[in-house]
Amino acid sequence: MFLALKEIRHEKLRYGLIIGMIVLVSYLVFVLSGLAYGLAQQNTQAISSWNASKVVLNSDANDSLSQSLITKQTADKVKLTTHEAYIGQAGVVAKAKGQAKLSAQFLGINQSQFIYKRVKVTAGHKPTTNHQIMVDDSFKDNGYRLGDKVTLNSTDTQYKIVGFTHNAKLSVAPVIYGTLGTWRTLSHVTSDFQASGIITNRDSFKTKTSGLSTLTMSKFINKLPGYSAQNTTFTFMIGFLMIIAMVVIAVFLYILTMQKLPNYAVLRAQGIPAKVLVTTTVSQALILVVGGLAIGAALTLATVLALPAGVPMSFNVPLLAGVTGGILLTGVIGALIPVKVILNVDPVSVMGG
Amino acid sequence: MSVLEVNHVTKTFGHNTNEVTVLTDVNFTAAAGEVSLVIGPSGSGKSTFLTIAGGIQTPTDGDVVVQGNGLAQLSGKARDALRLNHIGFILQAYNLVPYLTVKDQFALVDRVKSKGNLSATDLRHLLEKLGISQLINQYPAELSGGQTQRVAIARALYQNPDIILADEPTAALDSERVKVVGQLLHDLAKEHNKAIVVVTHDLRLKEFADKTYAIMDGKMTVA
């Protein structure tokens, strides 16, 4: 560690540039991971807040809630407990006087069922009538306020915003919670239809009702429009970035070590054990990578604070730990590749003839 | 008493038609309290002799005994330990770590060898004697050739080794400094019972030597 720190302190420009490179690589990886995770979350935030385990849809809906309709007749055959809830989904465009139009997902829910009870209110209250709605906080960011009257799609009916809820997004669109009655109006269906689907938070839930199919939540989420394609794209981007970053960092540290071999030869001639030189090399790599990661993380944090609220950036501790560990491991591998060369460094190479 | 013996050492590099014999049947002994000078021109095999005597290279034939230990019988680790604890090298070039100040060159020795080094007072006296006490916070790149060489000498002596192997220690020094270094090596041998072996082509050091050897075309003779 002594030699490692002394060298870094003396060769400020050289090591500053290497740390700078690690900072940029880690910053890029952190920001991309944050964006990927944030975007993935915005696809599923509302679903996650229900803590549900399965969803029941019309078997002809191709596993899509927005394409599913369950008739009252069919719904009545499913025995519901306090762990099940009807849900009606409709894509809408919300507009209010003087405010920008917002594309949103309307979710009709039943007051007596668990989703309604689980949804958290950040301001106001939950809707209790067909003309009341509770909307995601992002409406607030767009100028909407409690008490505003909004119209949904092309209808003239006005809905009053009675509450705001936090982190309620579905397929990256803000969610508007209302009643199932409003959902029927927006979906242009009669009261013969009960809902789009049934959500349950019971792992053991099963139904053999004809015309219905039950999906696990993970399967349902993967079938959300664009979700898998988007996640796969980000995973590949981050994966390739990580591999490239690893190779670049490893190569830099390798070159750095090779440049030090004449010094190591002198030290070996003086009897300094090879173990000391290997420890120095590895500890120096760790100092550089940890320093770079720390600055990269600080820059990422500053970016998060500076970005507008609309940018979907969110962080997941296991994912971040994996990314950080990967970069750290790369540094150690990069430093360890030339260990054999260090162990075999020939002190004679620095002796005169 | 002999602390270093080089017995019938031959060193050959390369194979078949490219084979070059650098040392031929070299015999040499160095005793505690003596300065031994090995004089020869460039390419005569001086440095090869020194590296073999210090256990950095192995001979093709013959053996080297340091304080009763046959180097051929020692593992690489044991040879490292022997070099660190008993042999001080003064190298011809690249002999200081470029990113350590003069003070830190000694601190590094303390980190790998905690016992037996010179005391702070002895080090101060040594630096004063070599005329480099004011350079303690300088980096090697900030030193002249002569200053670098004197720091390298101080660094080797700081380990307080029993045997000092010096490769052209006065190459970069003027006559006045040659006298200081020669006298210092002589005093170390006499006052501290060290065995000093100097390979050089600098005949100015002859007056400080107890024994002088000549090396020419890999063959060593008593001069």
Interface residues (C-beta under 8 A of the other chain):
Chain A: F2 L3 K6 E7 R9 H10 E11 P262 N263 A265 V266 L267 R268 A269 Q270 G271 I272 P273 A274 V276 P347 V348 V350 M351 G352 G353
Chain B: S42 G43 S47 L50 T51 G54 I56 Q57 K77 D80 A81 L82 R83 L84 N85 I87 F89 L91 Q92 A93 Y94 N95 L96 V97 P98 Y99 L100 D104 A107 L108 R111 V112 Y139 A156 Q159 D167 E168
